[in-house]
Amino acid sequence: METLNENAETGCCSRFEPEPWDEQEVTWDEKRFVKDRVRCFFHIPLNFGKVMVRNAEVIRSADATPPAAVVLCDENSLWGADVYIEASRDVPGARMATISGRFLTKVFEGPYKDVPKWYEQMRAFVESRGKEARRMYAYYTTCPKCAQAYGKNYVVIVAEV
């Protein structure tokens, strides 16, 4: 999420408040995102920062930066992941996508290497609510540099139910 919020304490990512996202049900109706693709090697992103900076600049130049941008990652391959960066309006020249539906959310904190474990915990959480996860996204709330500066690395798993 680098350079999305120049007014943040770090000049980069805003400080994330987990309470509004933890164990919540949210409904999105055509929530607007710029969609891009990150190259990966066995789920390890190779160009995530570059993709984020490029898209942040495009979103900012279109005056489409929302107050607190949601950044979702759909790790749908060993070799790549779709990244969805929230935008407040359509961004000319960008590949746009909308996401609609009901979602359960749960906040996790720790190193990125724990994401696969969190997906399993999220699946169990969704089932405990009597629902089935149709699709799951990781909402990376800050970049690694800002997570280190804030002392917390929060990741929200967002499950479409």
Steps between C-alpha positions, in 0.01 A plus 500: 500500500805720474442868426120471524479732801756777517326636814563181702751506787744310281421696183383171353238274664248618757499339843247215490228468765405129520178521706263606217624205291527220754231230476264722304252440220513761225305546181658658195292618207727550199793618710739648243862386462791538264601144413854395421716188508807424711757241392574236762731206553320237710270776640794727586434835328783624281376844391230592753657834600550608139138412412371689804704814432399505132131464584511747790635763261227428242227509766634823650533670160133416432405652838350161591679430830249394767553608865623151601569279201429129527762289322393141432715219370356190334785250506352285225823344369847396608626739233283806546232680694229747410520822699198724553570858613195698603422812301229756569412527129594346167864564410561577131739254339490258795344156502198543727307234692212502743440261786154438642367262761489410867831442674623389839822663619754404763819681601829319545834637617844361433748422223384456141621139505198423723245590230435134398429416865266800524306383195434168679398682819271723295338197337428362850364839614266519199377144564441585869258765373313237297625632169728386220789705365464529123808715448757655731719805469785629715468869586855615564444806716852645478819446308782316681687825573196660665413180690849514649465872583162444670616182675203293373445312176124467468347295221124465457369186335181586311279201415213523256209301647 
